[in-house]
Structures are given as C-alpha cells and as structure tokens.
Amino acid sequence: MRTIGTILGIATALALTAVASTGAAQEFGKKGDAVFAAERLFGFGATHVEVDREAPAPDTDTDWTSFGIGWRGTNIPDFSPYDLPRLGFDYLVIDGLSVGGSLGFASLSGDTEVGGADFEGDGSAFLLTGRAGYVHMFNDVIGIWPRGGLTYHSLSIETDPGDGRDDNGWGLNIECMFPIVPSEHWGFLVGPTFDVDFNGSTDNDPGEEWDLTYRTFGLQAGIFGWL
C-alpha cells in the first residue's frame, strides 16, 4: 500500500516554532489562548466496520487494528477515516473552556488483491470535526483535556478495473487528551480517542447504496502550540 496523505508534522512543527514567543511564561488553558495543533500524527487504532446490504446479499462485519505514523489502513478498500491526521484549532472562551474543531484531507493510491485479481486504486478523503472541551492543568507541564463533538467524513475511491465507491458518514467524537508542555507555548497531545458513526452510507459503482458505519478506538499523539 502507498498513501499520499496530509502528513502535517514537518510543516506544523515549523509553524509551532514560529508561534513560540519570548514573553512571560503563561500556563496553558487560560482565557484567550488560541491553540493550533497537528493531531493524530502517530498512534494505534482498532476499527470495526458494519455494512448492511439489501437481501439476499449478506451483511458484513470487519475488524482490524493499525499502528504507525500518518493515516493507518490495511488496503485500498479498508480505511478508517478516523485515523486521518488533521489540523486542529481551539479557542479558550474562558479559563479552561475550549471550542474549536479539526480538518483533515488526504489523497491515496495503491493496489490490493481481491479474489485472486489485482486492483489498482486512487482516492481522496475529507474529515471535519466541531467540538468543545475543558482544559485542566495539574501543573505547568501536564494536564488533562477532555473534548467531544460531531464529525463529518467522506471517502472516494476509484479502482482499475472499473469499480468506484463513495462513503459518507456522521459520527460522535470523544477524546481525552493529556497536554504535555516541555517548553513555553508548545507541547504534545497524547490520549485515548473514541469515534463512532450514527449514520453512514457507501455508494458502489456499479452496485447499490448500502448503510456503512465505522467505530474506532485509538491511542493517538500529536503536537500543539498556542498564542
């Protein structure tokens, strides 16, 4: 498998270096903090996928785990949109209370084998999340930041020979990040994540439209900075 994704680490690390200032030290999580992040750059995920087909076609349940840097997946047909790295922005409206969201995009290409036949594929993915959370710092270095919200995701794949597929879904996002702040105005985000679709579909060409939902547990890591 070969993916060409939105691997944000290098660009965001440079941006966070620019963000770091020489002013007086300030604890993270105060009113007015504007937080920029590259999220889910590295981690582990366990995904369950359900596809509900019209009879007589059977319903399917698929499970897989993934570990690595960037977007983790098994082959062209099987990706969890929730493993997509994304850019995040949050604003502290009062001390501790954050509102914000994240945005991810990736393009991919690769090949897989289905039923003894080789398939080459290209595609793209998009993800948008809105959320709210609360930051509590135990000290200047480490804290806790639970967040939750709604996610929209889409995935479009074209394969050769001639199949196509378009997925769309809405899901609930819950995560509990632990900010680790080794130096002023930047740090790491590490913590468990849970994403579950409450509505989703896949439109196959040729073929029919079926219900499709993802459920992904993860342990994810990223980097962040704040102004």
C-alpha positions in Angstrom: 0.0 0.0 0.0 1.1 3.5 -0.8 -0.6 6.6 0.6 -0.1 10.2 -0.2 -1.8 12.0 2.7 -1.9 15.2 4.6 1.2 14.4 6.6 1.3 17.5 8.6 4.1 17.1 11.1 7.0 18.9 9.4 5.0 21.9 8.3 3.2 22.2 11.7 6.4 21.8 13.6 7.9 24.8 11.7 4.7 26.8 12.4 4.8 26.0 16.1 8.4 27.1 16.2 7.3 30.5 14.8 4.4 30.6 17.3 6.7 30.3 20.3 7.3 33.7 21.9 9.8 35.1 24.3 7.2 36.8 26.6 6.5 35.9 30.2 5.7 32.3 31.0 1.9 31.6 30.9 0.2 28.4 32.0 -1.7 26.7 29.1 -5.5 26.8 29.3 -6.2 30.4 30.1 -8.9 32.6 28.6 -7.9 33.9 25.2 -5.5 31.1 24.3 -5.6 30.2 20.6 -4.4 26.7 20.1 -3.1 25.3 16.8 -2.4 21.5 16.5 -1.4 18.7 14.2 -3.5 15.8 15.6 -3.3 12.0 15.3 0.1 12.0 13.7 1.1 8.9 15.4 -0.8 6.1 17.2 -2.8 2.9 17.4 -6.3 2.3 16.3 -8.8 -0.6 16.5 -11.7 -0.3 14.0 -15.0 -2.2 13.5 -17.0 -1.6 10.2 -20.6 -2.7 9.6 -22.1 -2.9 6.1 -25.9 -3.5 5.9 -26.8 -4.8 2.5 -30.2 -5.5 0.9 -31.2 -9.1 0.9 -30.1 -11.6 -0.5 -26.6 -10.0 -0.1 -25.2 -10.8 3.3 -24.4 -8.1 5.9 -20.7 -7.9 6.7 -18.7 -7.0 9.8 -14.9 -6.3 9.6 -12.3 -5.6 12.3 -8.7 -4.5 12.0 -6.0 -2.8 14.0 -3.4 -0.4 12.8 -0.3 1.3 14.2 2.0 3.8 12.7 2.7 7.4 11.6 0.1 9.1 9.4 -3.0 7.5 8.0 -3.2 3.8 9.0 -5.1 1.3 6.9 -4.9 -2.3 5.6 -5.6 -1.9 1.9 -7.4 0.2 -0.7 -10.9 -0.9 0.3 -10.4 -0.6 4.0 -9.5 2.6 5.7 -10.8 4.2 8.9 -11.5 7.9 8.3 -10.9 8.4 12.0 -7.2 7.5 11.6 -6.8 10.6 9.3 -4.2 13.1 10.5 -5.8 16.5 10.8 -5.1 20.2 11.7 -6.9 21.4 14.8 -7.8 24.8 16.1 -9.4 25.6 19.5 -10.1 28.8 21.4 -10.4 29.2 25.1 -13.5 31.4 25.6 -13.0 31.4 29.4 -10.3 29.8 31.6 -10.5 26.1 30.8 -13.4 26.0 28.3 -12.4 25.5 24.7 -14.4 25.5 21.4 -13.0 24.5 18.1 -12.6 21.8 15.6 -10.3 19.9 13.2 -9.9 19.5 9.4 -8.2 16.6 7.5 -7.7 15.8 3.8 -5.7 13.1 2.1 -5.2 11.6 -1.3 -4.1 7.9 -1.7 -3.1 5.4 -4.2 -2.2 1.7 -4.1 -3.1 -1.8 -5.1 -4.8 -4.8 -3.5 -5.8 -8.4 -4.4 -9.5 -9.4 -4.3 -10.5 -13.0 -5.3 -7.1 -13.6 -7.0 -7.5 -10.4 -9.1 -5.2 -7.4 -8.7 -6.8 -3.9 -8.3 -5.1 -0.5 -8.5 -6.9 2.4 -6.9 -6.8 6.1 -6.3 -8.9 8.1 -3.9 -9.3 11.0 -1.6 -10.7 11.5 2.0 -12.1 14.5 3.9 -12.9 15.0 7.5 -14.4 17.9 9.5 -15.0 18.0 13.3 -16.6 20.5 15.6 -16.1 20.1 19.3 -15.9 21.6 22.8 -13.7 20.7 25.7 -12.3 21.7 29.1 -8.5 22.1 29.9 -7.3 21.5 33.4 -3.5 21.7 34.1 -2.3 19.8 37.1 0.9 21.9 37.0 2.9 23.8 34.3 3.9 20.6 32.5 1.0 18.2 32.3 -2.8 18.4 32.3 -6.0 16.8 31.0 -8.2 18.0 28.1 -11.4 16.0 27.5 -13.2 17.0 24.3 -16.2 15.9 22.4 -18.2 16.8 19.3 -19.5 15.7 15.9 -17.6 14.6 12.8 -18.4 14.5 9.1 -16.2 12.3 6.9 -16.2 11.2 3.3 -14.1 8.8 1.2 -14.0 8.4 -2.6 -12.1 5.6 -4.3 -11.7 4.7 -8.0 -10.2 1.4 -8.9 -8.9 -0.1 -12.2 -10.6 -2.3 -13.4 -13.6 -0.1 -13.2 -15.2 -0.1 -9.8 -15.9 3.0 -7.7 -17.0 3.8 -4.2 -18.2 6.9 -2.3 -18.6 6.8 1.5 -20.2 9.5 3.7 -20.9 9.5 7.4 -21.6 11.4 10.6 -20.1 10.4 13.9 -19.7 11.2 17.5 -16.1 12.0 18.7 -15.0 11.7 22.3 -11.3 12.0 23.3 -9.3 12.7 26.4 -6.0 14.4 25.6 -3.2 14.9 28.1 -1.2 18.1 27.2 2.5 17.7 27.9 4.2 21.1 27.8 8.0 20.8 28.0 8.5 24.4 27.0 6.5 27.6 26.8 3.9 27.9 24.0 4.2 24.3 22.6 3.8 20.7 23.6 2.4 17.3 22.8 -1.1 15.9 22.9 -1.4 12.2 23.9 -4.5 10.3 24.8 -7.3 7.8 24.1 -9.9 8.5 21.4 -13.3 7.0 20.5 -15.2 7.7 17.3 -18.5 6.1 16.3 -20.8 6.7 13.4 -24.5 7.1 14.0 -25.2 7.5 10.3 -23.3 6.5 7.2 -23.5 5.0 3.7 -21.4 3.7 0.8 -22.5 4.1 -2.8 -20.8 1.5 -5.1 -20.4 1.9 -8.8 -21.6 -0.4 -10.3 -23.8 -1.5 -7.5 -26.2 -0.3 -4.8 -26.1 2.1 -1.9 -25.7 0.4 1.5 -25.5 1.5 5.1 -21.9 1.7 6.3 -20.7 2.7 9.8 -17.3 2.9 11.5 -16.4 2.5 15.1 -12.7 3.2 16.1 -10.9 3.2 19.4 -7.4 4.7 19.4 -4.4 5.9 21.4 -3.2 9.0 19.5 -0.4 11.5 19.7 0.2 14.9 18.1 1.8 18.3 18.7 0.3 21.7 19.5 1.2 25.3 20.2 -0.8 28.3 21.5 -0.8 32.1 21.3 
